[in-house]
Amino acid sequence: MSAQPYRSVLYIPGSKERALDKAMGLDCDAIIFDLEDAVAVDEKINARDTLVAALKDKDFGNRARIVRINGLDTDWGRKDVLKMARALREGARIDAILIPKVNDPADLDAVGDLIPDVPLWAMMETSLGMLNAQAIAAHPRLQGMVMGTNDLAKELGARFRPDRLPMLSGLGLCLLAAKAYGKIIVDGVYNAFKDEEGLAAECAQGRDMGFDGKTLIHPAQLSVANTAFAPSEAEIDLAERQIAAFDEARSKGQGVAVVDGKIVENLHIVTARQVLAKAEAIAARI
C-alpha cells in the first residue's frame, strides 16, 4: 500500500495562477495540475510556463504533484513533456506525469522515453484502454490509474445513471488490473459539484468497489471524498480488535479467532493492517 493517501485528487488548471495559489491551502491528498482539458487552446503555451513557475516556487506541502500533459498526438503534448523534464532538472518537484487517453503500453513508452525517472500515471478513458487494462497496469513505469468516466461515457454513448451501470464493466476491469499489479487507482469525477448527496453516494460506491480515492473538480467536494475514502472510527476499532484477538489466538496455538461473532483468519488481519496503515498515512499527511 502506498504511504501517500489518494482519497482526494483535485484537478487544478495549470493556466490559472489564482487557482494554483489557492491549491496550496486546500485539504487534498494530491493535485492534478492540468495542461489538457482544463486549459483553452489559446492558453496552452502560457500554461506550461505558469505551471513550471508554480512547481518551482510554490509550497504545495505534502500533496502529491501530478501533471497531466496533452496527448502526444496533439500540437502540445511533446513540448509539455520536454518542458516538465527540464523543470525537474531545474529543481521543480513533479511526482508523476499523467498521460491522457492511454490505449496500450506503447502510449506509456512514448512518454517515458522523453522523461526518465518519473512515475507515469494513465488516464483510463477509452474502450481500448479498458480492454488493455491488464497490460497497461503491468507496465514497470506505471504508478497509478485515473478513471476518465466522462470521456468513457462519451465514447460508449452511455446515459448518466446514479448507479453508473454503463461504467461498471470498465471500472471493474481497471480495478482488477490495478489491484493485480499493486498500482494506485482513483475514481472518475462527479460533475454536479454542488450536489453533495450525489457525490457522497458515488464516493461510497467507489470506496466499496475498492478505489483508493476520487478525482474532483471543485474544492467544495474535498471534505466528502476525504471522509468517504478514509477508514472510519468503527473500521479502525474493528481492525485493532481483530489483530489483538488473532494475536491472542495464535499465542494459544489456534489458527483463527472470533470477533463480534465472526471468524477472523489471517486474510482478515492483512486487511486490518492495511486499514491501520491507511489511517496512519492520513494522520501523517495532516
Secondary structure, DSSP 8 states (H G I E B T S, - for coil): --SS--SEEEEEETT-HHHHHHHTTS--SEEEEESSTTS-GGGHHHHHHHHHHHHHH---TTSEEEEE---TTSSSHHHHHHHHHHHHHTT----EEEESS--SHHHHHHHHTTSTTS-EEEEE-SHHHHHTHHHHHT-TTEEEEEE-HHHHHHHHT----TT-GGGHHHHHHHHHHHHHTT-EEEE---S-TT-HHHHHHHHHHHHHHT-SEEEESSGGGHHHHHHHTS--HHHHHHHHHHHHHHHHHHHTT-S-EEETTEEE-HHHHHHHHHHHHHHHHHHHH-
